[in-house]
């Protein structure tokens, strides 16, 4: 890949949809896209208000004539340019992800989308069909699967290092919704999160639960076959779901537990995964994201650090700093952007496409089917199959 960018002759051009100057996720996407020099943010629609969108572009360093009032305008005017955008990044309220992705795919653009990719599994399947039919790349920013140590965990688990799998425990806990903040004036900008018609089938799953499910499936290399879930709201008067707890069974028959909870008073953001096999276990936490604990039965536990000598080259490449220098979500997002860029450039040059591990639309389909199964399980009071 060392000469790929030189042979392609330029950076790929990205159009942002959402991610205005006050959006932390917008800064994450913009910084990640440009971190390694594979992309330039060349255009965008930064607000649902056309005037604010055009003004926001200047604050983000985007040329005035490429800061558009809406997506239709961006697509039409970019298609008329010789230096048109190659892809869009979608980071808007959840209910807009599907229509914006459809519009981008129909315009022949690759898509990098925040989760959830759609409102339901039917829409996600439609996006997968559209992406395949058009030969477009469609990445989902499940950044936790792009850390060096989660990728090492996946390699160890899938290679059989810890033996046949027996149990998976995954949890994502937050405290941001411990109080009923939705009616306060400070939440005006994010009030859509508390509208079930806009935030998705289950707010906690759209926000964080989908990350936990995807991480567990990524590390094990297995989908979830069936689920027995409890779904609900713990804060009185809240209209959206803020917790899901479930027993799960993966393809292959091994079991697991799943928890997503946004109303944990005193908690900070953390996602944790433990995978147990017949010979040992791996343990990763976002709070110590640069380290992976490997414990083999009857042996001293090992703590493997990002950048340690002897790690596989692709794991070392996923990090950028020596061991002990902090890295985090920005670099994980950048890994996704870099891999999408290299795959697109390789395809354009007629090279063999690299087998990168970034999350794709097919992962989004499984996530939406899992969310629907959790809701169906709660309603039925028992185990429900995850539709494939």
Secondary structure as a PSIPRED ss2 file (coil, helix, strand):
# PSIPRED VFORMAT (PSIPRED V4.0)

   1 X C   1.000  0.000  0.000
   2 X C   1.000  0.000  0.000
   3 X C   1.000  0.000  0.000
   4 X H   0.000  1.000  0.000
   5 X H   0.000  1.000  0.000
   6 X H   0.000  1.000  0.000
   7 X H   0.000  1.000  0.000
   8 X H   0.000  1.000  0.000
   9 X C   1.000  0.000  0.000
  10 X C   1.000  0.000  0.000
  11 X C   1.000  0.000  0.000
  12 X E   0.000  0.000  1.000
  13 X E   0.000  0.000  1.000
  14 X E   0.000  0.000  1.000
  15 X E   0.000  0.000  1.000
  16 X E   0.000  0.000  1.000
  17 X E   0.000  0.000  1.000
  18 X E   0.000  0.000  1.000
  19 X C   1.000  0.000  0.000
  20 X C   1.000  0.000  0.000
  21 X C   1.000  0.000  0.000
  22 X C   1.000  0.000  0.000
  23 X C   1.000  0.000  0.000
  24 X H   0.000  1.000  0.000
  25 X H   0.000  1.000  0.000
  26 X H   0.000  1.000  0.000
  27 X H   0.000  1.000  0.000
  28 X H   0.000  1.000  0.000
  29 X H   0.000  1.000  0.000
  30 X H   0.000  1.000  0.000
  31 X H   0.000  1.000  0.000
  32 X H   0.000  1.000  0.000
  33 X H   0.000  1.000  0.000
  34 X H   0.000  1.000  0.000
  35 X H   0.000  1.000  0.000
  36 X C   1.000  0.000  0.000
  37 X C   1.000  0.000  0.000
  38 X C   1.000  0.000  0.000
  39 X E   0.000  0.000  1.000
  40 X E   0.000  0.000  1.000
  41 X E   0.000  0.000  1.000
  42 X E   0.000  0.000  1.000
  43 X E   0.000  0.000  1.000
  44 X E   0.000  0.000  1.000
  45 X E   0.000  0.000  1.000
  46 X C   1.000  0.000  0.000
  47 X C   1.000  0.000  0.000
  48 X C   1.000  0.000  0.000
  49 X C   1.000  0.000  0.000
  50 X H   0.000  1.000  0.000
  51 X H   0.000  1.000  0.000
  52 X H   0.000  1.000  0.000
  53 X H   0.000  1.000  0.000
  54 X H   0.000  1.000  0.000
  55 X H   0.000  1.000  0.000
  56 X H   0.000  1.000  0.000
  57 X H   0.000  1.000  0.000
  58 X H   0.000  1.000  0.000
  59 X H   0.000  1.000  0.000
  60 X C   1.000  0.000  0.000
  61 X C   1.000  0.000  0.000
  62 X C   1.000  0.000  0.000
  63 X C   1.000  0.000  0.000
  64 X H   0.000  1.000  0.000
  65 X H   0.000  1.000  0.000
  66 X H   0.000  1.000  0.000
  67 X E   0.000  0.000  1.000
  68 X C   1.000  0.000  0.000
  69 X C   1.000  0.000  0.000
  70 X C   1.000  0.000  0.000
  71 X H   0.000  1.000  0.000
  72 X H   0.000  1.000  0.000
  73 X H   0.000  1.000  0.000
  74 X H   0.000  1.000  0.000
  75 X H   0.000  1.000  0.000
  76 X H   0.000  1.000  0.000
  77 X H   0.000  1.000  0.000
  78 X H   0.000  1.000  0.000
  79 X H   0.000  1.000  0.000
  80 X C   1.000  0.000  0.000
  81 X C   1.000  0.000  0.000
  82 X C   1.000  0.000  0.000
  83 X C   1.000  0.000  0.000
  84 X C   1.000  0.000  0.000
  85 X C   1.000  0.000  0.000
  86 X C   1.000  0.000  0.000
  87 X E   0.000  0.000  1.000
  88 X E   0.000  0.000  1.000
  89 X E   0.000  0.000  1.000
  90 X E   0.000  0.000  1.000
  91 X E   0.000  0.000  1.000
  92 X C   1.000  0.000  0.000
  93 X C   1.000  0.000  0.000
  94 X H   0.000  1.000  0.000
  95 X H   0.000  1.000  0.000
  96 X H   0.000  1.000  0.000
  97 X H   0.000  1.000  0.000
  98 X H   0.000  1.000  0.000
  99 X H   0.000  1.000  0.000
 100 X H   0.000  1.000  0.000
 101 X H   0.000  1.000  0.000
 102 X H   0.000  1.000  0.000
 103 X H   0.000  1.000  0.000
 104 X H   0.000  1.000  0.000
 105 X H   0.000  1.000  0.000
 106 X H   0.000  1.000  0.000
 107 X C   1.000  0.000  0.000
 108 X C   1.000  0.000  0.000
 109 X C   1.000  0.000  0.000
 110 X E   0.000  0.000  1.000
 111 X E   0.000  0.000  1.000
 112 X E   0.000  0.000  1.000
 113 X E   0.000  0.000  1.000
 114 X C   1.000  0.000  0.000
 115 X C   1.000  0.000  0.000
 116 X C   1.000  0.000  0.000
 117 X C   1.000  0.000  0.000
 118 X C   1.000  0.000  0.000
 119 X C   1.000  0.000  0.000
 120 X C   1.000  0.000  0.000
 121 X H   0.000  1.000  0.000
 122 X H   0.000  1.000  0.000
 123 X H   0.000  1.000  0.000
 124 X H   0.000  1.000  0.000
 125 X H   0.000  1.000  0.000
 126 X H   0.000  1.000  0.000
 127 X H   0.000  1.000  0.000
 128 X H   0.000  1.000  0.000
 129 X H   0.000  1.000  0.000
 130 X H   0.000  1.000  0.000
 131 X H   0.000  1.000  0.000
 132 X H   0.000  1.000  0.000
 133 X H   0.000  1.000  0.000
 134 X H   0.000  1.000  0.000
 135 X C   1.000  0.000  0.000
 136 X C   1.000  0.000  0.000
 137 X C   1.000  0.000  0.000
 138 X E   0.000  0.000  1.000
 139 X E   0.000  0.000  1.000
 140 X E   0.000  0.000  1.000
 141 X C   1.000  0.000  0.000
 142 X C   1.000  0.000  0.000
 143 X H   0.000  1.000  0.000
 144 X H   0.000  1.000  0.000
 145 X H   0.000  1.000  0.000
 146 X H   0.000  1.000  0.000
 147 X C   1.000  0.000  0.000
 148 X H   0.000  1.000  0.000
 149 X H   0.000  1.000  0.000
 150 X H   0.000  1.000  0.000
 151 X H   0.000  1.000  0.000
 152 X H   0.000  1.000  0.000
 153 X H   0.000  1.000  0.000
 154 X H   0.000  1.000  0.000
 155 X H   0.000  1.000  0.000
 156 X H   0.000  1.000  0.000
 157 X H   0.000  1.000  0.000
 158 X H   0.000  1.000  0.000
 159 X C   1.000  0.000  0.000
 160 X C   1.000  0.000  0.000
 161 X C   1.000  0.000  0.000
 162 X C   1.000  0.000  0.000
 163 X C   1.000  0.000  0.000
 164 X C   1.000  0.000  0.000
 165 X E   0.000  0.000  1.000
 166 X E   0.000  0.000  1.000
 167 X E   0.000  0.000  1.000
 168 X E   0.000  0.000  1.000
 169 X E   0.000  0.000  1.000
 170 X E   0.000  0.000  1.000
 171 X E   0.000  0.000  1.000
 172 X E   0.000  0.000  1.000
 173 X E   0.000  0.000  1.000
 174 X C   1.000  0.000  0.000
 175 X C   1.000  0.000  0.000
 176 X C   1.000  0.000  0.000
 177 X C   1.000  0.000  0.000
 178 X C   1.000  0.000  0.000
 179 X C   1.000  0.000  0.000
 180 X C   1.000  0.000  0.000
 181 X C   1.000  0.000  0.000
 182 X C   1.000  0.000  0.000
 183 X C   1.000  0.000  0.000
 184 X C   1.000  0.000  0.000
 185 X H   0.000  1.000  0.000
 186 X H   0.000  1.000  0.000
 187 X H   0.000  1.000  0.000
 188 X H   0.000  1.000  0.000
 189 X H   0.000  1.000  0.000
 190 X H   0.000  1.000  0.000
 191 X H   0.000  1.000  0.000
 192 X H   0.000  1.000  0.000
 193 X H   0.000  1.000  0.000
 194 X H   0.000  1.000  0.000
 195 X C   1.000  0.000  0.000
 196 X H   0.000  1.000  0.000
 197 X H   0.000  1.000  0.000
 198 X H   0.000  1.000  0.000
 199 X H   0.000  1.000  0.000
 200 X C   1.000  0.000  0.000
 201 X C   1.000  0.000  0.000
 202 X C   1.000  0.000  0.000
 203 X H   0.000  1.000  0.000
 204 X H   0.000  1.000  0.000
 205 X H   0.000  1.000  0.000
 206 X H   0.000  1.000  0.000
 207 X H   0.000  1.000  0.000
 208 X H   0.000  1.000  0.000
 209 X H   0.000  1.000  0.000
 210 X H   0.000  1.000  0.000
 211 X H   0.000  1.000  0.000
 212 X H   0.000  1.000  0.000
 213 X H   0.000  1.000  0.000
 214 X H   0.000  1.000  0.000
 215 X H   0.000  1.000  0.000
 216 X H   0.000  1.000  0.000
 217 X H   0.000  1.000  0.000
 218 X H   0.000  1.000  0.000
 219 X H   0.000  1.000  0.000
 220 X H   0.000  1.000  0.000
 221 X C   1.000  0.000  0.000
 222 X C   1.000  0.000  0.000
 223 X C   1.000  0.000  0.000
 224 X E   0.000  0.000  1.000
 225 X E   0.000  0.000  1.000
 226 X E   0.000  0.000  1.000
 227 X E   0.000  0.000  1.000
 228 X E   0.000  0.000  1.000
 229 X E   0.000  0.000  1.000
 230 X E   0.000  0.000  1.000
 231 X E   0.000  0.000  1.000
 232 X E   0.000  0.000  1.000
 233 X C   1.000  0.000  0.000
 234 X C   1.000  0.000  0.000
 235 X C   1.000  0.000  0.000
 236 X C   1.000  0.000  0.000
 237 X C   1.000  0.000  0.000
 238 X C   1.000  0.000  0.000
 239 X C   1.000  0.000  0.000
 240 X C   1.000  0.000  0.000
 241 X C   1.000  0.000  0.000
 242 X C   1.000  0.000  0.000
 243 X E   0.000  0.000  1.000
 244 X E   0.000  0.000  1.000
 245 X E   0.000  0.000  1.000
 246 X E   0.000  0.000  1.000
 247 X E   0.000  0.000  1.000
 248 X E   0.000  0.000  1.000
 249 X E   0.000  0.000  1.000
 250 X E   0.000  0.000  1.000
 251 X C   1.000  0.000  0.000
 252 X C   1.000  0.000  0.000
 253 X C   1.000  0.000  0.000
 254 X C   1.000  0.000  0.000
 255 X E   0.000  0.000  1.000
 256 X E   0.000  0.000  1.000
 257 X E   0.000  0.000  1.000
 258 X E   0.000  0.000  1.000
 259 X E   0.000  0.000  1.000
 260 X E   0.000  0.000  1.000
 261 X E   0.000  0.000  1.000
 262 X C   1.000  0.000  0.000
 263 X C   1.000  0.000  0.000
 264 X C   1.000  0.000  0.000
 265 X C   1.000  0.000  0.000
 266 X C   1.000  0.000  0.000
 267 X C   1.000  0.000  0.000
 268 X C   1.000  0.000  0.000
 269 X C   1.000  0.000  0.000
 270 X E   0.000  0.000  1.000
 271 X E   0.000  0.000  1.000
 272 X E   0.000  0.000  1.000
 273 X E   0.000  0.000  1.000
 274 X E   0.000  0.000  1.000
 275 X E   0.000  0.000  1.000
 276 X E   0.000  0.000  1.000
 277 X E   0.000  0.000  1.000
 278 X C   1.000  0.000  0.000
 279 X C   1.000  0.000  0.000
 280 X E   0.000  0.000  1.000
 281 X E   0.000  0.000  1.000
 282 X E   0.000  0.000  1.000
 283 X E   0.000  0.000  1.000
 284 X E   0.000  0.000  1.000
 285 X E   0.000  0.000  1.000
 286 X H   0.000  1.000  0.000
 287 X H   0.000  1.000  0.000
 288 X H   0.000  1.000  0.000
 289 X C   1.000  0.000  0.000
 290 X C   1.000  0.000  0.000
 291 X E   0.000  0.000  1.000
 292 X E   0.000  0.000  1.000
 293 X E   0.000  0.000  1.000
 294 X E   0.000  0.000  1.000
 295 X E   0.000  0.000  1.000
 296 X E   0.000  0.000  1.000
 297 X C   1.000  0.000  0.000
 298 X C   1.000  0.000  0.000
 299 X C   1.000  0.000  0.000
 300 X C   1.000  0.000  0.000
 301 X C   1.000  0.000  0.000
 302 X E   0.000  0.000  1.000
 303 X E   0.000  0.000  1.000
 304 X E   0.000  0.000  1.000
 305 X E   0.000  0.000  1.000
 306 X C   1.000  0.000  0.000
 307 X C   1.000  0.000  0.000
 308 X C   1.000  0.000  0.000
 309 X C   1.000  0.000  0.000
 310 X C   1.000  0.000  0.000
 311 X C   1.000  0.000  0.000
 312 X C   1.000  0.000  0.000
 313 X H   0.000  1.000  0.000
 314 X H   0.000  1.000  0.000
 315 X H   0.000  1.000  0.000
 316 X H   0.000  1.000  0.000
 317 X H   0.000  1.000  0.000
 318 X C   1.000  0.000  0.000
 319 X C   1.000  0.000  0.000
 320 X C   1.000  0.000  0.000
 321 X C   1.000  0.000  0.000
 322 X C   1.000  0.000  0.000
 323 X C   1.000  0.000  0.000
 324 X C   1.000  0.000  0.000
 325 X C   1.000  0.000  0.000
 326 X C   1.000  0.000  0.000
 327 X C   1.000  0.000  0.000
 328 X C   1.000  0.000  0.000
 329 X H   0.000  1.000  0.000
 330 X H   0.000  1.000  0.000
 331 X H   0.000  1.000  0.000
 332 X H   0.000  1.000  0.000
 333 X H   0.000  1.000  0.000
 334 X H   0.000  1.000  0.000
 335 X H   0.000  1.000  0.000
 336 X H   0.000  1.000  0.000
 337 X H   0.000  1.000  0.000
 338 X H   0.000  1.000  0.000
 339 X H   0.000  1.000  0.000
 340 X H   0.000  1.000  0.000
 341 X H   0.000  1.000  0.000
 342 X H   0.000  1.000  0.000
 343 X H   0.000  1.000  0.000
 344 X H   0.000  1.000  0.000
 345 X H   0.000  1.000  0.000
 346 X H   0.000  1.000  0.000
 347 X H   0.000  1.000  0.000
 348 X H   0.000  1.000  0.000
 349 X C   1.000  0.000  0.000
 350 X C   1.000  0.000  0.000
 351 X C   1.000  0.000  0.000
 352 X C   1.000  0.000  0.000
 353 X C   1.000  0.000  0.000
 354 X C   1.000  0.000  0.000
 355 X C   1.000  0.000  0.000
 356 X C   1.000  0.000  0.000
 357 X C   1.000  0.000  0.000
 358 X C   1.000  0.000  0.000
 359 X C   1.000  0.000  0.000
 360 X E   0.000  0.000  1.000
 361 X H   0.000  1.000  0.000
 362 X H   0.000  1.000  0.000
 363 X H   0.000  1.000  0.000
 364 X H   0.000  1.000  0.000
 365 X H   0.000  1.000  0.000
 366 X H   0.000  1.000  0.000
 367 X H   0.000  1.000  0.000
 368 X H   0.000  1.000  0.000
 369 X H   0.000  1.000  0.000
 370 X H   0.000  1.000  0.000
 371 X H   0.000  1.000  0.000
 372 X H   0.000  1.000  0.000
 373 X H   0.000  1.000  0.000
 374 X H   0.000  1.000  0.000
 375 X H   0.000  1.000  0.000
 376 X H   0.000  1.000  0.000
 377 X H   0.000  1.000  0.000
 378 X H   0.000  1.000  0.000
 379 X H   0.000  1.000  0.000
 380 X H   0.000  1.000  0.000
 381 X C   1.000  0.000  0.000
 382 X C   1.000  0.000  0.000
 383 X C   1.000  0.000  0.000
 384 X E   0.000  0.000  1.000
 385 X E   0.000  0.000  1.000
 386 X C   1.000  0.000  0.000
 387 X C   1.000  0.000  0.000
 388 X C   1.000  0.000  0.000
